[in-house]
Amino acid sequence: MATALLTLALALAGSIAYGLLPVSPLPQVEFPTISVNASLPGASPETMASAVATPLERQFGRIAGVTEMTSTSNLGATSVVLQFDLSRDIDAAARDVQAAINAARGQLPANLPSNPSYRKVNPADAPILILALTSDTMEIPRLYDAASSILQQKLSQSPGVGQVTVGGSSLPAVRVNLNPTVMNKYGIGLEQVRTILNSANANRPKGEFSNADAT
């Protein structure tokens, strides 16, 4: 009888205590992470990967404590994300990243508008606000320019805002239209034009040839 009462008491105490047990959330761990961004307006993703991302990755690979390195290259932009060991001080890591950027500057394209920049990031953070812009009267390039030069700047100045990214659309492109009759008159061939464009835009997309039937 005593054993049964003891068992019942333990079961009752356990059922009451179960509802009072604290739930421990996942640990809030901030990995020392630094994001490096570089831009070369008009350059293709392939050019950004080979001419910009590769020299940077080569220098970043020599930094102590790097546990993971990923890079993404898009039209005119490259992003390299470096994640360090938890024991690594983020400020010291930032100084090493800056030194690596300076060391790679001589290997980067000479026409790079500015030195690559870096910032400390938290991979657990996510965008808290996404805005979509549309207009029935404004053309897409002008809308993109307004978002980049006006809206982005204003939002960046708001207290507590860490980063504002503008995506979508595309920057204006330069297209070359050729008149075969005039070119034949002056003895200029398409290959000559292609060579000149190639030499003048070594780090930029070369464009494309199309006709009336192209879609």
C-alpha positions as CSV (number, residue, x, y, z in Angstrom):
1,M,0.0,0.0,0.0
2,A,2.8,2.4,0.9
3,T,4.6,1.6,-2.4
4,A,1.4,2.4,-4.4
5,L,0.9,5.7,-2.5
6,L,4.6,6.6,-3.1
7,T,4.3,5.8,-6.8
8,L,1.1,7.8,-7.1
9,A,2.7,10.8,-5.3
10,L,5.7,10.7,-7.6
11,A,3.4,10.5,-10.7
12,L,1.3,13.4,-9.4
13,A,4.4,15.5,-8.6
14,G,5.8,14.8,-12.0
15,S,2.7,15.8,-13.8
16,I,2.5,19.1,-11.9
17,A,6.2,19.8,-12.4
18,Y,6.0,19.0,-16.2
19,G,3.9,22.1,-16.8
20,L,6.3,24.2,-14.8
21,L,9.5,23.1,-16.5
22,P,11.2,26.0,-18.3
23,V,11.8,25.8,-22.0
24,S,15.3,26.7,-23.0
25,P,15.4,28.5,-26.4
26,L,18.1,27.8,-28.9
27,P,21.4,29.5,-27.9
28,Q,21.9,33.0,-29.4
29,V,25.2,32.5,-31.1
30,E,26.6,35.2,-33.3
31,F,29.2,33.8,-35.6
32,P,32.0,36.3,-36.4
33,T,31.1,37.0,-40.0
34,I,32.3,39.7,-42.4
35,S,30.8,40.4,-45.9
36,V,33.1,42.0,-48.5
37,N,31.5,43.7,-51.5
38,A,33.0,45.0,-54.7
39,S,31.5,46.5,-57.8
40,L,32.5,47.1,-61.4
41,P,29.6,48.5,-63.4
42,G,28.8,46.6,-66.5
43,A,31.1,43.7,-65.9
44,S,29.6,40.2,-66.5
45,P,29.3,37.7,-63.7
46,E,32.1,35.6,-65.3
47,T,34.4,38.7,-65.3
48,M,33.5,39.5,-61.7
49,A,34.2,36.0,-60.6
50,S,37.6,35.7,-62.4
51,A,38.9,39.2,-62.1
52,V,37.5,40.4,-58.8
53,A,36.4,37.5,-56.6
54,T,39.4,35.2,-57.3
55,P,42.1,37.7,-56.2
56,L,40.1,38.5,-53.1
57,E,39.6,34.9,-52.2
58,R,43.3,34.2,-52.7
59,Q,44.2,36.8,-50.1
60,F,41.3,36.0,-47.7
61,G,42.4,32.3,-47.6
62,R,45.6,33.4,-45.8
63,I,43.7,34.9,-42.9
64,A,43.8,32.8,-39.7
65,G,40.6,31.5,-38.3
66,V,38.5,31.5,-41.5
67,T,36.2,28.5,-41.3
68,E,34.0,29.2,-44.3
69,M,34.2,31.4,-47.3
70,T,31.5,31.8,-50.0
71,S,31.3,34.2,-52.9
72,T,28.6,35.3,-55.2
73,S,29.1,37.2,-58.5
74,N,26.4,39.0,-60.4
75,L,26.3,41.6,-63.1
76,G,28.7,44.3,-61.9
77,A,28.9,43.1,-58.3
78,T,30.7,40.5,-56.2
79,S,30.1,39.5,-52.6
80,V,32.4,37.4,-50.5
81,V,31.2,36.2,-47.1
82,L,33.9,35.2,-44.5
83,Q,32.9,33.2,-41.4
84,F,35.5,32.9,-38.6
85,D,35.9,30.6,-35.7
86,L,33.9,31.5,-32.6
87,S,37.1,32.2,-30.7
88,R,38.1,34.9,-33.2
89,D,37.6,38.5,-32.2
90,I,35.5,40.2,-34.9
91,D,37.4,43.5,-34.7
92,A,40.7,41.8,-35.2
93,A,39.3,39.8,-38.1
94,A,38.0,43.0,-39.7
95,R,41.5,44.5,-39.5
96,D,42.9,41.3,-41.2
97,V,40.2,41.6,-43.9
98,Q,41.1,45.2,-44.6
99,A,44.8,44.3,-44.9
100,A,43.9,41.5,-47.3
101,I,41.8,43.9,-49.4
102,N,44.8,46.2,-49.6
103,A,47.1,43.4,-50.6
104,A,44.7,42.3,-53.4
105,R,44.3,45.8,-54.8
106,G,47.1,45.4,-57.2
107,Q,45.6,42.3,-58.7
108,L,42.1,43.8,-59.2
109,P,41.0,45.5,-62.4
110,A,42.5,49.0,-62.7
111,N,39.1,50.5,-63.6
112,L,37.5,49.4,-60.4
113,P,35.6,52.5,-59.3
114,S,36.5,52.1,-55.6
115,N,38.1,49.7,-53.2
116,P,36.1,46.7,-52.0
117,S,34.2,47.5,-48.8
118,Y,33.4,45.2,-45.9
119,R,31.0,45.1,-43.0
120,K,30.2,42.9,-40.0
121,V,27.1,40.8,-40.4
122,N,25.0,38.3,-38.4
123,P,24.0,35.4,-40.6
124,A,21.0,34.8,-38.3
125,D,19.5,38.2,-39.2
126,A,17.0,38.5,-42.0
127,P,15.4,41.5,-43.8
128,I,12.6,42.9,-41.7
129,L,11.1,45.0,-44.4
130,I,10.8,44.5,-48.2
131,L,9.4,47.2,-50.4
132,A,8.3,46.8,-54.0
133,L,8.1,49.8,-56.2
134,T,5.8,50.1,-59.3
135,S,4.8,53.0,-61.4
136,D,2.4,53.6,-64.3
137,T,4.1,56.8,-65.4
138,M,7.8,56.2,-64.7
139,E,10.0,54.0,-66.8
140,I,11.8,51.1,-65.1
141,P,15.3,52.5,-65.4
142,R,14.2,55.8,-63.9
143,L,12.3,53.9,-61.2
144,Y,15.4,51.9,-60.4
145,D,17.5,55.1,-60.3
146,A,15.1,56.8,-57.9
147,A,15.1,53.7,-55.6
148,S,18.9,53.6,-55.6
149,S,19.7,57.3,-55.3
150,I,16.8,58.6,-53.2
151,L,14.9,55.9,-51.4
152,Q,18.0,53.8,-50.5
153,Q,19.9,56.8,-49.1
154,K,17.0,58.0,-47.0
155,L,16.3,54.5,-45.5
156,S,20.1,54.1,-44.7
157,Q,20.0,57.3,-42.6
158,S,17.2,55.9,-40.4
159,P,18.3,55.0,-36.8
160,G,19.0,51.3,-36.4
161,V,19.1,50.4,-40.1
162,G,22.1,48.3,-40.8
163,Q,21.8,47.7,-44.6
164,V,19.6,48.6,-47.4
165,T,19.8,46.6,-50.7
166,V,18.2,47.6,-54.0
167,G,17.4,44.7,-56.3
168,G,15.7,44.1,-59.6
169,S,15.6,46.0,-62.9
170,S,18.9,46.7,-64.6
171,L,21.2,49.6,-65.4
172,P,21.1,51.2,-68.8
173,A,23.1,49.5,-71.5
174,V,24.8,50.9,-74.6
175,R,23.9,49.3,-77.9
176,V,25.8,49.7,-81.2
177,N,23.7,49.8,-84.4
178,L,25.6,49.3,-87.6
179,N,24.8,50.4,-91.1
180,P,26.2,47.7,-93.5
181,T,26.0,50.1,-96.5
182,V,28.0,52.8,-94.8
183,M,30.5,50.3,-93.4
184,N,31.0,48.8,-96.8
185,K,31.7,52.3,-98.2
186,Y,34.5,52.9,-95.8
187,G,35.8,49.3,-96.0
188,I,34.9,48.5,-92.4
189,G,34.0,44.9,-91.5
190,L,32.0,43.6,-88.5
191,E,35.0,41.8,-87.2
192,Q,36.9,45.2,-87.0
193,V,34.0,46.7,-85.0
194,R,33.9,43.6,-82.7
195,T,37.7,43.9,-82.1
196,I,37.5,47.6,-81.2
197,L,34.6,47.0,-78.8
198,N,36.5,44.1,-77.3
199,S,39.6,46.1,-76.7
200,A,37.6,49.1,-75.3
201,N,35.5,46.9,-73.0
202,A,37.9,44.2,-71.7
203,N,36.1,43.9,-68.4
204,R,32.5,44.5,-69.6
205,P,30.0,42.4,-71.6
206,K,30.6,42.6,-75.3
207,G,26.9,42.8,-76.2
208,E,25.1,40.6,-78.7
209,F,24.1,40.5,-82.4
210,S,20.5,40.3,-83.3
211,N,18.2,40.7,-86.4
212,A,14.6,41.3,-87.0
213,D,13.8,37.6,-86.5
214,A,15.4,37.4,-83.1
215,T,13.2,37.1,-80.1
